[in-house]
Amino acid sequence: MKRSLRPLFLLLLIIILFAAMLTSSDILRHGTPSIDLESRVPIRHLPPPQINVTLLRHAAVEIGEESISHEIQNLLNFRHWLHFQNLLQNWFRKRRFQPGIMSELTRSIKLPIDSHNNNNKLQTNSKNKYSSCAVVGNSGILLNRDYGSEIDSHEFVIRLNNARVDHFETKVGKKTSISFMNSNILHLCARRGGCFCHPYGDRVPIVTYICQAMHFMDYTVCNASHKAPLLVTDPRFDVLCARIVKYYSLKRFVEESGKGLEKWGEAHDGSLFHYSSGMQAVMLALGICDRVSMFGFGKSTSAKHHYHTNQKAEHQLHDYEAEYAFYRDLVDGKRPIPFLEDRFKVLPVVMYQ
């Protein structure tokens, strides 16, 4: 019985294999037959992706728009461009040598300051000059002494380039009558909101001298927001200071190098050579004060360059040694100061070391 079924089973297997070969051949010729999935599997129709409206609204906001708008308004308000042009023209027109300018400093500097102090009901000096002035330099030698009380005892105190007094009161005092600075400092202040440039209080007058003509734009912007006077020194005064410092620098160069005067420009990059802020502040004090005391002028190998910073190197555009020679002549009181009128009397100067 089992033997009779085996031939039938083999015949059936051969038929199945032959049918499979035919099917495979048909697939290769005609491709895979399509299957109608839609009729068998239901498909979900998803809605198209949506853009987030909240993200759109926030992305459309210009991050710097407010600061740009503020900057443009600063340039457009108060007739900045016209005012800038007028200031620059007047300044350049007056830029010449006039030794008599020292006698005009009480009118151009002291008078506006006294007027401001009167309006704010502060004590003022009705005399032609202040009785005593302290010019506080920024040298690190100030840390070697406690001059705070001595400085504050003067009627008028001049500080330089926004040097800090906080935490240094015993060394440098805390009284400030004017903040004297070069226009590079004012340029940095102009970048701040409201042109904030008042480490000594916003009612302390500021006196600045112009290092670059473009800084008059900073002056026009800042002057509109300042409660206290913001005064620019007379360009004739600037020229006088430049000539005095150059005289002492030329003298020092010839004596120390033995070279001719024509070589001085190469050693000091004549186009960039400039007096320091401290030098002009001392000159200003000579014009508006009966007695001048100098603090923080000089250097020491054991002291920092500035008492309030970690700066170590001096600016190459200044000849500090030449300025120190000028200060020594002021203290000595016996040597004539070049370019000053004979009628201008240099009153006693004391330099505290």
PALUM-216689 format. One record per residue (C-alpha): residue number from 1; residue in one letter; x negated, y negated, z. Coordinates in steps of 0.1 Angstrom, whole numbers. Example, Ala and Ser with C-alpha at 12.3 -4.5 7.8 and 13.67 -1.06 7.14 Angstrom:
// residues 2
  resi  resn   east  north     up
     1     a   -123     45     78
     2     s   -137     11     71
This chain:
// residues 353
  resi  resn   east  north     up
     1     m      0      0      0
     2     k    -27    -24      9
     3     r    -47    -15    -22
     4     s    -17    -23    -45
     5     l    -14    -59    -31
     6     r    -51    -69    -35
     7     p    -49    -73    -73
     8     l    -19    -95    -70
     9     f    -35   -117    -44
    10     l    -66   -121    -66
    11     l    -44   -130    -96
    12     l    -26   -156    -75
    13     l    -58   -172    -63
    14     i    -71   -175    -99
    15     i    -39   -192   -110
    16     i    -42   -217    -81
    17     l    -78   -226    -89
    18     f    -70   -230   -126
    19     a    -42   -254   -118
    20     a    -65   -274    -95
    21     m    -91   -278   -123
    22     l    -64   -291   -147
    23     t    -52   -316   -122
    24     s    -88   -329   -116
    25     s    -94   -332   -153
    26     d    -62   -352   -157
    27     i    -72   -376   -129
    28     l   -106   -382   -145
    29     r    -89   -390   -178
    30     h    -60   -411   -166
    31     g    -71   -424   -132
    32     t    -55   -420    -98
    33     p    -18   -421   -100
    34     s     -3   -451    -83
    35     i     16   -448    -51
    36     d     45   -471    -45
    37     l     37   -481     -9
    38     e     63   -508     -8
    39     s     90   -482    -11
    40     r     75   -462     17
    41     v     58   -487     41
    42     p     75   -520     51
    43     i     51   -551     47
    44     r     52   -581     71
    45     h     50   -615     54
    46     l     28   -638     76
    47     p     32   -676     75
    48     p      3   -695     59
    49     p    -24   -708     84
    50     q    -16   -743     98
    51     i    -41   -771    105
    52     n    -42   -782    141
    53     v    -27   -817    143
    54     t    -43   -825    176
    55     l    -78   -816    162
    56     l    -70   -838    132
    57     r    -62   -867    153
    58     h    -93   -865    174
    59     a   -116   -858    145
    60     a   -103   -889    127
    61     v   -116   -911    156
    62     e   -149   -928    147
    63     i   -172   -922    177
    64     g   -193   -953    172
    65     e   -166   -975    160
    66     e   -163   -994    193
    67     s   -200  -1002    195
    68     i   -202  -1011    158
    69     s   -172  -1034    162
    70     h   -187  -1050    193
    71     e   -220  -1056    175
    72     i   -202  -1072    145
    73     q   -182  -1094    168
    74     n   -214  -1105    185
    75     l   -228  -1116    151
    76     l   -196  -1133    139
    77     n   -185  -1151    171
    78     f   -196  -1185    182
    79     r   -208  -1194    147
    80     h   -239  -1173    152
    81     w   -253  -1176    118
    82     l   -250  -1213    115
    83     h   -262  -1218    151
    84     f   -292  -1195    144
    85     q   -301  -1215    113
    86     n   -299  -1248    131
    87     l   -320  -1236    161
    88     l   -346  -1221    138
    89     q   -349  -1252    117
    90     n   -352  -1275    147
    91     w   -377  -1252    164
    92     f   -399  -1250    133
    93     r   -397  -1287    127
    94     k   -410  -1295    162
    95     r   -437  -1268    161
    96     r   -468  -1291    161
    97     f   -495  -1302    185
    98     q   -484  -1329    209
    99     p   -504  -1330    242
   100     g   -479  -1354    258
   101     i   -454  -1326    260
   102     m   -465  -1318    295
   103     s   -448  -1350    307
   104     e   -415  -1339    291
   105     l   -411  -1306    309
   106     t   -392  -1322    339
   107     r   -366  -1334    314
   108     s   -364  -1303    292
   109     i   -366  -1276    320
   110     k   -362  -1291    354
   111     l   -332  -1314    346
   112     p   -309  -1286    332
   113     i   -318  -1263    362
   114     d   -311  -1291    387
   115     s   -278  -1298    370
   116     h   -268  -1261    372
   117     n   -277  -1260    409
   118     n   -257  -1291    416
   119     n   -226  -1277    399
   120     n   -230  -1246    421
   121     k   -235  -1267    452
   122     l   -270  -1254    457
   123     q   -298  -1274    474
   124     t   -317  -1294    448
   125     n   -346  -1317    446
   126     s   -338  -1352    436
   127     k   -375  -1361    431
   128     n   -393  -1361    398
   129     k   -410  -1327    406
   130     y   -406  -1298    429
   131     s   -427  -1302    460
   132     s   -442  -1267    458
   133     c   -440  -1238    433
   134     a   -450  -1202    435
   135     v   -458  -1184    402
   136     v   -456  -1147    409
   137     g   -476  -1126    385
   138     n   -471  -1088    381
   139     s   -506  -1076    388
   140     g   -510  -1044    409
   141     i   -533  -1064    433
   142     l   -501  -1077    449
   143     l   -497  -1043    466
   144     n   -529  -1050    486
   145     r   -514  -1079    506
   146     d   -481  -1089    522
   147     y   -474  -1122    505
   148     g   -436  -1120    506
   149     s   -430  -1146    533
   150     e   -457  -1170    519
   151     i   -440  -1168    484
   152     d   -405  -1174    498
   153     s   -417  -1205    517
   154     h   -422  -1224    484
   155     e   -394  -1247    472
   156     f   -394  -1231    437
   157     v   -403  -1195    428
   158     i   -410  -1184    393
   159     r   -410  -1147    384
   160     l   -422  -1130    352
   161     n   -405  -1107    328
   162     n   -379  -1093    351
   163     a   -404  -1076    374
   164     r   -386  -1058    403
   165     v   -384  -1072    438
   166     d   -363  -1045    453
   167     h   -384  -1024    477
   168     f   -413  -1048    472
   169     e   -400  -1077    493
   170     t   -428  -1077    518
   171     k   -453  -1079    489
   172     v   -437  -1103    465
   173     g   -408  -1119    484
   174     k   -372  -1120    474
   175     k   -365  -1156    464
   176     t   -362  -1164    427
   177     s   -356  -1199    413
   178     i   -361  -1190    376
   179     s   -368  -1159    356
   180     f   -395  -1167    331
   181     m   -399  -1142    302
   182     n   -411  -1138    267
   183     s   -385  -1133    240
   184     n   -394  -1096    236
   185     i   -378  -1090    270
   186     l   -347  -1110    259
   187     h   -345  -1089    228
   188     l   -343  -1058    249
   189     c   -316  -1074    271
   190     a   -296  -1083    240
   191     r   -290  -1045    233
   192     r   -271  -1042    266
   193     g   -234  -1049    271
   194     g   -229  -1085    278
   195     c   -266  -1091    272
   196     f   -274  -1083    308
   197     c   -308  -1097    317
   198     h   -303  -1106    354
   199     p   -323  -1085    379
   200     y   -323  -1115    402
   201     g   -286  -1123    398
   202     d   -266  -1137    370
   203     r   -268  -1173    383
   204     v   -306  -1175    382
   205     p   -317  -1196    352
   206     i   -338  -1180    326
   207     v   -366  -1197    307
   208     t   -380  -1179    276
   209     y   -406  -1187    249
   210     i   -401  -1174    214
   211     c   -426  -1147    202
   212     q   -408  -1140    169
   213     a   -385  -1163    150
   214     m   -358  -1136    147
   215     h   -355  -1136    185
   216     f   -334  -1168    181
   217     m   -306  -1145    171
   218     d   -309  -1128    205
   219     y   -309  -1162    221
   220     t   -277  -1172    204
   221     v   -260  -1140    213
   222     c   -271  -1140    250
   223     n   -266  -1177    256
   224     a   -229  -1174    250
   225     s   -225  -1149    278
   226     h   -249  -1163    305
   227     k   -234  -1181    335
   228     a   -268  -1197    343
   229     p   -289  -1218    318
   230     l   -309  -1199    293
   231     l   -336  -1223    282
   232     v   -361  -1220    253
   233     t   -394  -1237    258
   234     d   -403  -1265    235
   235     p   -424  -1253    205
   236     r   -448  -1282    211
   237     f   -454  -1267    246
   238     d   -461  -1233    230
   239     v   -486  -1248    206
   240     l   -504  -1265    235
   241     c   -506  -1233    255
   242     a   -519  -1214    225
   243     r   -547  -1239    219
   244     i   -559  -1239    255
   245     v   -561  -1201    256
   246     k   -578  -1199    223
   247     y   -604  -1225    234
   248     y   -613  -1203    264
   249     s   -613  -1172    244
   250     l   -636  -1187    217
   251     k   -660  -1199    245
   252     r   -661  -1165    261
   253     f   -666  -1147    228
   254     v   -696  -1168    218
   255     e   -712  -1166    252
   256     e   -708  -1128    256
   257     s   -713  -1116    220
   258     g   -737  -1142    206
   259     k   -718  -1141    173
   260     g   -705  -1170    154
   261     l   -670  -1185    159
   262     e   -659  -1172    125
   263     k   -662  -1137    138
   264     w   -637  -1143    167
   265     g   -606  -1135    146
   266     e   -620  -1100    138
   267     a   -625  -1092    175
   268     h   -590  -1105    186
   269     d   -569  -1099    154
   270     g   -563  -1137    152
   271     s   -528  -1133    136
   272     l   -515  -1114    167
   273     f   -535  -1132    194
   274     h   -513  -1148    220
   275     y   -512  -1162    255
   276     s   -496  -1141    282
   277     s   -463  -1149    299
   278     g   -481  -1156    331
   279     m   -503  -1183    315
   280     q   -474  -1202    301
   281     a   -455  -1199    334
   282     v   -485  -1215    352
   283     m   -485  -1243    326
   284     l   -448  -1248    332
   285     a   -454  -1251    369
   286     l   -481  -1277    364
   287     g   -456  -1298    346
   288     i   -427  -1296    371
   289     c   -444  -1291    405
   290     d   -465  -1312    428
   291     r   -483  -1281    441
   292     v   -488  -1248    425
   293     s   -496  -1214    441
   294     m   -505  -1184    420
   295     f   -498  -1148    433
   296     g   -506  -1116    414
   297     f   -530  -1130    389
   298     g   -561  -1109    384
   299     k   -570  -1072    383
   300     s   -589  -1046    402
   301     t   -602  -1012    392
   302     s   -584   -997    422
   303     a   -551  -1014    414
   304     k   -524  -1007    389
   305     h   -519  -1030    360
   306     h   -484  -1039    372
   307     y   -473  -1036    408
   308     h   -438  -1023    397
   309     t   -447   -999    369
   310     n   -473   -972    361
   311     q   -487   -990    330
   312     k   -524   -987    330
   313     a   -537  -1004    298
   314     e   -537  -1041    290
   315     h   -521  -1055    259
   316     q   -548  -1062    233
   317     l   -531  -1093    219
   318     h   -540  -1111    252
   319     d   -574  -1122    263
   320     y   -569  -1119    301
   321     e   -605  -1127    309
   322     a   -603  -1160    290
   323     e   -571  -1168    309
   324     y   -588  -1160    342
   325     a   -615  -1186    333
   326     f   -588  -1211    327
   327     y   -572  -1204    361
   328     r   -606  -1208    378
   329     d   -610  -1242    363
   330     l   -575  -1252    375
   331     v   -584  -1241    411
   332     d   -618  -1258    409
   333     g   -601  -1291    399
   334     k   -634  -1306    386
   335     r   -635  -1294    351
   336     p   -614  -1311    324
   337     i   -588  -1289    308
   338     p   -590  -1289    269
   339     f   -561  -1305    249
   340     l   -545  -1321    280
   341     e   -540  -1358    279
   342     d   -563  -1377    303
   343     r   -533  -1394    319
   344     f   -519  -1360    329
   345     k   -532  -1352    363
   346     v   -536  -1316    372
   347     l   -526  -1314    409
   348     p   -539  -1289    434
   349     v   -537  -1252    424
   350     v   -543  -1223    448
   351     m   -547  -1187    436
   352     y   -541  -1160    462
   353     q   -561  -1128    457
